[in-house]
Amino acid sequence: MSTQDAPGAARTGMAHSAGALAGLKVIDLSRVLGGPYCTMILSDHGAEVIKVEPPQGDETRDWGPPFDDGDASYFLGVNRNKKSVALDLGRPEGRAVLLRLLEDADVLVENFKTGTMERWGLGYEADLAPRFPRLVHCRVSGFGADGPLGGLPGYDAILQAMTGLMSVNGDPSTGPLRLGTAIVDMATGLYAATGVLMALQERARSGRGQFVDMTLHDSGMALLHPQAANYFLDGRRPVPTGNPHPNLVPYGKYTTRSGDIFIASGNNGQFRKLCAVLGREDMAADPRFADNAARMRNRAALDAALDAAFAATDAEDIAVRLMAAGVPAGPVLPIDAVTASAHAAHREMIVNLDGFRAIGTPIKLSRTPGGARARPPRFAEHAAEILRAHGYTDDDLAQLAAEGVLHVKRRV
């Protein structure tokens, strides 16, 4: 899979500038999702990201089907724009190569089990900071290095369970339910990118890097709004409510003749507009529904009335009419419809690079717009290019390969 476009190929969702982070160099030792999601965000906006994979490769290359020429969609979805080299960091010679890569790097991202980098003589405080004082070192881990759960591994679904997210997802019939996306991993990647950029901003003043300690545990807990806020105020344990909101009514899914629609009415004005568009002004005048507190008390009666009012409408038509009137509403769409929508195309939210398709960057900058730059790399695709740029000769590359330090094929 080439990293270059064929002449005249359709390119959408592509970067239109060098990017806000042009000139930033990131060494990415991370695998799976949280770390790679972070570094993809940075790469979309111009950072050079060198993905250092273990000899067996990032395991998500195998997380399929579907596959493209041996690489799973799971890997392809979060590793665009990066360059790949494969090193055995368990060997001193491999770590020596890594140290050379770090000589002019700005950021190091890794998600090894806590203590691994320290055992390798690559701990931030003792080893990296003295040698590379401007380096920002971001570690993504399950629980951090210390505390009652310190050092234990973390996985998205497990942290959804342990941080309370599952306990408020689903409904009384399902009980706690895992969210359909890897929300904790992805949130950790987002928070990690934010933390890295904060550290770089501070470095511009102090001239010093720092350690960014990101955990799935903390990121999962940070997503507990408004349930945690409700609990802190009234002391009642939040329960899964399904589609309805714990604080607002009407807020949920209703069925039309052509599909489902979701309504998120947040105030009395929106509720009155909703009733007007539906031709049910009588509901707005009903004292049972006079304000949100009353609607909360009479949720079942209001939902029944709305179910009846929506039954004969068309989902997309009524949603557009409601939005135009100022009522938050939208049809409940499947992934294939979302990715084919005219608005997604207009917003360049679908990357299309010579047949490689992915979700585009949601961060839209006016002067330095980001986006996709290159396809996800094949395993060790850029090994020679990367190492030659860091002073290695062809003889050096041959020796590293012969010693089992540099890998150009995945180790089974």
C-alpha positions in Angstrom: 0.0 0.0 0.0 1.8 3.2 -1.2 1.9 6.3 0.9 1.6 8.4 -2.2 -1.5 9.4 -4.2 -1.7 8.4 -7.9 -2.0 11.4 -10.2 -5.6 12.6 -10.4 -6.8 10.4 -7.6 -9.8 11.7 -5.6 -8.5 13.1 -2.3 -10.9 14.2 0.4 -10.4 14.9 4.1 -6.7 15.7 3.2 -4.5 18.2 5.0 -4.5 21.6 3.2 -1.4 23.0 5.0 1.7 21.9 6.7 -0.3 22.0 9.9 -0.3 23.8 13.2 2.2 21.2 14.6 4.6 21.2 11.6 8.2 20.8 12.9 7.1 18.7 15.9 8.7 15.3 16.1 7.0 12.5 18.0 8.4 9.1 18.8 5.4 6.7 19.2 6.1 3.5 21.1 2.4 2.9 21.8 0.2 0.1 20.5 -3.6 -0.7 20.3 -5.7 2.4 20.7 -5.2 5.1 23.4 -1.6 6.1 22.5 -2.0 5.6 18.7 -5.2 7.7 18.8 -3.3 10.5 20.5 -0.5 10.4 18.0 -2.9 10.3 15.0 -4.4 13.6 16.3 -0.9 15.1 16.4 0.0 13.8 13.0 -3.2 15.1 11.4 -2.0 18.6 12.3 1.5 18.3 11.0 3.6 16.5 13.6 6.1 13.9 12.2 5.2 10.7 14.0 7.6 7.8 13.9 5.9 4.6 15.0 8.3 2.2 16.6 6.7 -1.2 16.6 7.8 -4.3 18.4 9.1 -7.2 16.3 5.7 -8.8 16.2 4.1 -5.5 15.3 1.2 -3.6 16.8 -1.2 -6.4 17.7 -4.2 -4.5 16.2 -2.8 -5.3 12.8 -4.4 -8.7 13.5 -7.7 -7.4 14.9 -10.0 -8.3 12.0 -11.7 -9.0 9.7 -11.9 -6.9 7.7 -8.4 -6.8 6.4 -6.6 -4.8 3.7 -3.5 -6.7 2.4 -3.0 -8.3 5.9 -3.7 -5.2 8.0 -6.9 -5.0 10.0 -9.3 -2.1 9.8 -8.8 -1.6 13.5 -5.1 -0.7 12.9 -5.8 1.3 9.8 -8.3 3.5 11.5 -5.9 5.1 13.9 -2.5 5.0 12.3 -2.6 7.2 9.2 0.2 9.7 8.5 2.8 7.8 10.5 6.1 6.2 9.5 6.9 2.7 10.8 10.1 1.1 12.0 10.3 -2.1 14.0 12.9 -2.5 16.8 13.5 -5.0 19.5 13.6 -2.7 22.5 14.2 -5.6 24.8 17.8 -5.6 23.6 20.3 -2.9 24.6 21.2 -2.4 20.9 17.5 -1.7 20.2 17.3 0.9 23.0 20.5 2.5 21.6 18.7 3.1 18.3 15.7 4.5 20.2 18.0 6.9 22.0 19.3 8.2 18.8 15.8 8.7 17.5 15.1 10.7 20.6 18.0 13.1 20.2 15.9 15.7 18.2 12.5 14.5 19.3 9.9 16.7 21.1 7.5 14.1 22.3 7.7 10.4 23.4 4.4 8.5 23.7 4.4 5.0 25.1 2.0 2.6 26.8 4.3 -0.1 28.2 3.4 -1.7 31.5 4.5 0.7 34.2 8.1 0.0 35.2 9.1 -1.4 31.8 10.8 1.8 30.6 12.6 2.1 34.0 13.9 -1.4 33.8 15.3 -0.6 30.4 17.1 2.4 31.7 14.6 4.7 29.9 12.7 6.1 32.9 11.8 9.7 32.6 13.2 11.2 35.8 16.4 9.1 36.1 17.3 8.7 32.4 15.4 10.6 29.8 15.0 14.0 31.4 18.7 14.5 32.2 19.7 13.5 28.7 16.8 15.2 26.8 15.6 18.0 29.1 13.2 19.4 26.5 11.5 16.1 25.9 7.8 15.7 26.8 7.2 12.0 27.8 3.6 10.9 27.8 2.8 7.5 29.3 -0.6 5.9 28.8 -1.3 3.2 31.4 -4.3 1.5 33.1 -4.0 2.8 36.6 -0.6 4.6 36.9 2.5 3.5 38.6 1.4 3.6 42.2 -1.6 3.5 44.5 -3.7 0.5 45.4 -4.0 -0.6 41.7 -0.7 0.9 40.5 1.1 -1.1 37.9 -1.9 -3.3 36.9 -2.8 -3.5 33.2 -5.8 -1.7 31.9 -8.2 -2.5 29.1 -11.1 -0.4 27.8 -14.0 -2.6 28.7 -12.6 -3.4 32.1 -12.2 0.3 32.8 -15.7 1.0 31.6 -16.8 -1.4 34.2 -14.5 -0.2 37.0 -15.1 3.6 36.5 -18.9 3.4 36.6 -19.5 4.1 32.9 -21.2 0.7 32.4 -23.3 1.2 35.5 -25.1 4.2 33.9 -25.3 2.7 30.4 -28.1 0.5 29.2 -31.5 0.4 30.9 -33.2 -1.5 33.7 -33.8 -4.4 31.4 -30.2 -4.8 30.3 -28.4 -3.9 33.5 -24.9 -2.3 33.1 -23.9 -2.3 29.5 -20.6 -1.7 27.7 -20.6 1.3 25.4 -20.3 0.3 21.7 -17.1 2.3 21.1 -13.9 2.0 23.1 -14.8 5.2 24.8 -12.2 5.0 27.6 -9.3 4.3 25.3 -10.3 7.1 22.9 -11.0 9.6 25.7 -7.5 8.8 27.1 -6.0 9.5 23.6 -7.8 12.8 23.5 -6.8 13.8 27.0 -3.2 12.6 26.2 -3.1 14.8 23.1 -4.3 17.8 25.2 -1.8 17.0 27.9 1.1 16.9 25.4 0.1 20.2 23.9 -0.2 21.8 27.4 3.3 20.5 28.2 4.7 21.9 24.9 3.0 25.2 25.6 4.7 25.4 29.0 8.0 24.3 27.5 7.9 27.4 25.3 8.1 29.4 28.5 10.4 27.3 30.7 12.5 25.5 28.1 11.9 22.2 29.9 9.8 19.1 29.1 7.9 17.1 31.6 6.1 13.8 32.2 2.5 13.5 31.2 0.9 10.7 33.3 -2.3 9.5 31.5 -4.4 6.6 32.8 -7.5 4.9 31.5 -8.8 5.0 35.1 -8.7 8.7 35.4 -10.0 9.4 31.9 -12.9 7.0 32.4 -13.9 8.8 35.7 -13.6 12.2 33.9 -16.5 11.1 31.7 -19.0 10.6 34.5 -21.0 13.8 33.9 -23.7 14.5 34.9 -24.1 11.3 36.9 -21.3 12.0 39.3 -22.4 15.6 39.8 -25.9 14.3 40.6 -24.6 11.8 43.1 -22.4 14.4 44.9 -25.4 16.6 45.3 -28.2 14.2 46.3 -26.3 11.1 47.4 -28.4 8.7 45.3 -26.6 6.1 43.2 -27.2 6.7 39.5 -28.8 3.9 37.6 -28.9 3.1 33.8 -31.8 5.0 32.2 -31.3 4.0 28.6 -32.0 6.8 26.1 -33.7 9.1 28.5 -31.7 11.8 30.3 -31.5 11.7 34.1 -32.2 15.4 34.4 -34.2 16.4 31.3 -37.5 15.6 29.7 -38.3 15.2 26.8 -34.9 13.7 26.0 -35.0 10.4 24.2 -35.9 8.3 21.2 -39.2 8.3 19.5 -40.5 6.2 16.6 -41.8 7.8 13.3 -43.3 6.0 10.3 -39.8 6.0 8.6 -37.5 5.4 11.5 -36.4 6.6 14.9 -35.7 10.2 15.9 -33.9 11.6 19.0 -35.1 14.7 20.8 -33.0 16.6 23.3 -35.2 19.4 24.7 -33.2 21.3 27.3 -35.5 24.2 28.3 -39.2 25.3 28.3 -38.8 27.4 25.1 -37.6 24.4 23.2 -40.5 22.3 24.6 -43.0 24.9 23.4 -41.4 24.9 19.9 -41.5 21.1 19.8 -45.2 21.1 20.6 -45.9 23.8 18.0 -44.1 21.9 15.2 -46.0 18.8 16.1 -49.3 20.7 16.1 -49.8 19.9 19.8 -49.8 23.3 21.5 -52.1 21.8 24.1 -49.2 19.8 25.5 -47.3 23.0 26.1 -50.3 24.4 28.0 -50.8 21.3 30.1 -49.8 22.0 33.7 -48.3 18.5 34.0 -45.6 19.7 31.5 -45.3 23.3 32.5 -41.6 23.1 33.3 -38.8 20.5 33.4 -39.4 19.5 37.0 -43.1 18.9 36.2 -42.1 17.0 33.0 -39.7 14.9 35.1 -42.6 13.9 37.4 -44.9 13.1 34.5 -42.3 11.6 32.1 -44.4 8.5 31.3 -47.5 10.6 30.3 -45.5 13.0 28.2 -43.6 10.2 26.4 -46.9 8.5 25.6 -48.2 11.7 24.1 -45.1 12.3 22.1 -45.0 8.7 20.8 -48.5 9.3 19.4 -47.6 12.6 17.9 -44.5 11.3 16.1 -46.0 8.1 14.8 -47.3 9.6 11.5 -44.3 11.8 10.8 -41.2 11.2 8.6 -37.9 11.0 10.7 -35.7 13.1 8.5 -38.3 15.6 7.6 -39.5 16.3 11.1 -35.9 16.4 12.4 -35.0 19.1 9.9 -38.2 21.1 10.8 -37.5 20.8 14.5 -33.9 21.8 14.1 -34.9 24.8 12.0 -37.3 25.8 14.8 -34.6 25.6 17.4 -35.4 22.2 18.8 -32.4 19.8 19.1 -33.4 16.7 17.1 -32.0 14.2 14.7 -32.8 11.0 12.9 -31.1 7.9 14.4 -28.8 6.9 11.6 -26.7 3.7 11.0 -23.0 4.0 10.2 -23.4 3.5 6.5 -25.9 6.4 6.3 -23.7 8.7 8.4 -20.6 8.1 6.4 -22.6 8.7 3.1 -24.3 11.9 4.3 -23.9 15.1 2.3 -22.9 17.1 5.4 -20.2 14.6 6.4 -18.8 15.1 2.9 -19.1 18.9 3.1 -17.2 18.9 6.4 -14.5 16.6 4.9 -15.2 14.1 7.7 -14.5 11.1 5.4 -10.9 10.6 4.3 -10.6 9.1 0.8 -7.0 8.5 -0.2 -6.8 6.2 -3.2 -9.3 3.7 -1.8 -8.2 4.2 1.9 -11.2 5.5 3.7 -11.4 6.7 7.3 -13.0 9.2 9.6 -11.4 12.7 9.2 -10.2 15.1 11.8 -12.9 17.1 13.6 -10.5 19.9 14.5 -10.9 22.6 11.9 -8.3 25.4 11.9 -8.7 28.4 9.7 -5.1 29.2 8.8 -3.4 25.8 9.3 -6.0 23.2 8.5 -5.1 19.6 9.3 -6.2 16.3 7.9 -4.9 13.0 6.4 -1.5 13.1 4.9 -0.6 9.5 4.1 -2.1 6.1 4.4 -1.3 4.0 7.5 2.1 2.4 7.2 2.9 -1.2 6.4 5.0 -2.9 9.1 8.5 -1.4 9.1 7.7 0.3 5.8 9.9 3.3 6.6 12.7 1.6 8.5 15.5 2.4 6.1 14.3 6.0 5.5 14.0 6.7 9.2 17.3 5.2 10.3 19.3 6.8 7.4 17.9 10.1 8.4 19.4 9.5 11.8 22.9 8.7 10.6 22.8 5.0 10.0 24.5 3.6 6.9 23.3 0.7 4.8 26.0 -1.4 6.5 24.6 -0.4 9.9 21.1 -1.4 8.8 22.3 -4.8 7.6 24.1 -5.4 10.9 21.1 -4.3 13.0 18.9 -6.7 11.0 21.5 -9.5 11.3 21.6 -9.0 15.1 17.8 -9.2 15.3 17.5 -5.6 16.5 15.9 -4.2 13.3 12.9 -6.2 11.8 11.5 -5.8 8.4 9.1 -8.8 8.6 6.7 -9.4 11.5 7.9 -12.0 14.0 5.3 -14.7 14.5 
